[in-house]
């Protein structure tokens, strides 16, 4: 078995193939690879020229959009105080909502403001921990009841 190199195979392919019937047209902007020939029909050349001319026309028609300017009046004075009060109310609402969710057993996570509040408030942290311990005890008792019920049902049959 003989292994031929790439150049040997290329020379074999060009020597045994029939000569091309159309003239080879190349795109002047693209560097051609040695040994590679591409035949393009006249219709394909027309389409390529139309596409190139339409791209050039659309580039000249596109206009730059000006960037928006910075606001003239940033938050100062009374507006700044209103904004600070609004943000404070949002954080307080988030803390209260998280606390309510923890007390009812619906919340599996807490937000950063709630964690900060609990880290700085001993009474709130103690209440949350007691509530979570009670919820855990209730879940354990429910699991125990379900387990003993299923065991009793197996032996009653």
Residue pairs with C-beta under 8 A, 6 or more apart in sequence:
4 12
10 35
14 35
20 37
20 39
22 39
22 41
24 37
24 38
24 39
25 39
25 40
25 45
26 32
26 38
27 48
40 48
73 79
75 83
91 113
94 111
94 113
94 114
95 111
95 113
95 114
95 117
98 107
98 110
98 111
98 114
99 114
99 124
99 128
101 107
102 110
102 128
102 131
102 132
103 128
103 131
105 135
110 118
117 124
118 124
118 125
118 128
119 125
